[in-house]
Amino acid sequence: MPLPNIGNVVGIAAGQGPVPVWVFGGKVTDASVLDFYDDPATRPGWEIGERGATMLILRRNGARLSISATSAGRIIYTLLP
């Protein structure tokens, strides 16, 4: 589930090889983004693999979703299928 405070798309790019990267902007803080995804109801089927100060790594069936947040209100999603 995407963060509801997303206000605009900043960029969409291909990561390394087939790894998609999405960058969004919104009125968020890094803590609010990570707190949102700490709730299992907002990430059905995904388990937290790692958690840092500004990044979460979620895992499901071998897939890895990295969610990073910046103090400038940017949310970066990277999916490794």
C-alpha positions in Angstrom: 0.0 0.0 0.0 1.5 3.4 -0.9 1.8 6.1 1.7 -1.4 8.2 1.7 0.6 11.5 2.0 2.2 11.2 -1.4 1.6 14.4 -3.2 3.5 14.1 -6.5 5.8 11.9 -8.5 9.3 13.1 -8.5 10.8 10.5 -10.8 10.5 6.9 -12.0 13.5 5.2 -13.2 15.0 1.8 -13.9 17.4 0.8 -11.2 20.2 -1.5 -11.9 19.0 -3.9 -14.6 15.3 -4.6 -14.2 15.0 -3.2 -10.7 12.3 -0.4 -10.7 12.8 2.7 -8.6 9.9 5.1 -7.8 10.5 8.5 -6.2 7.6 10.4 -4.8 7.2 13.7 -2.8 4.9 14.6 -0.1 4.4 16.4 3.2 6.2 13.6 5.2 9.1 13.1 7.5 11.3 10.1 7.4 9.9 8.9 10.8 6.3 9.2 9.6 7.0 7.1 6.5 8.7 4.3 8.5 6.0 4.5 11.2 3.4 4.0 8.5 5.0 0.8 7.3 5.7 -0.5 10.8 2.0 -1.3 10.9 1.3 -4.8 9.5 -2.1 -3.6 8.1 -0.3 -1.2 5.7 1.9 -3.9 4.2 -0.2 -7.1 3.9 2.0 -10.1 3.2 5.2 -8.2 3.7 7.5 -8.8 6.6 10.1 -6.3 7.9 13.5 -7.7 7.1 15.6 -4.7 8.2 14.9 -1.3 9.7 17.2 1.7 9.8 16.9 5.3 10.7 15.6 6.3 7.2 15.0 3.0 5.5 12.9 -0.2 5.7 13.5 -3.4 3.8 10.3 -5.5 3.4 10.4 -9.1 2.2 7.7 -11.4 0.7 8.2 -14.6 -1.2 11.8 -13.8 -2.1 11.0 -10.3 -3.3 12.6 -7.3 -1.5 11.0 -3.8 -1.3 13.2 -1.1 0.0 11.5 2.1 1.3 13.6 5.1 2.0 12.6 8.5 3.3 14.4 11.8 3.3 14.0 14.9 5.4 13.2 16.8 2.2 9.9 14.9 1.9 11.0 12.3 -0.7 9.9 8.7 -0.5 11.9 6.2 -2.6 10.7 2.7 -3.3 12.9 0.1 -4.9 11.6 -3.4 -5.8 13.8 -6.3 -6.3 11.5 -9.1 -7.5 
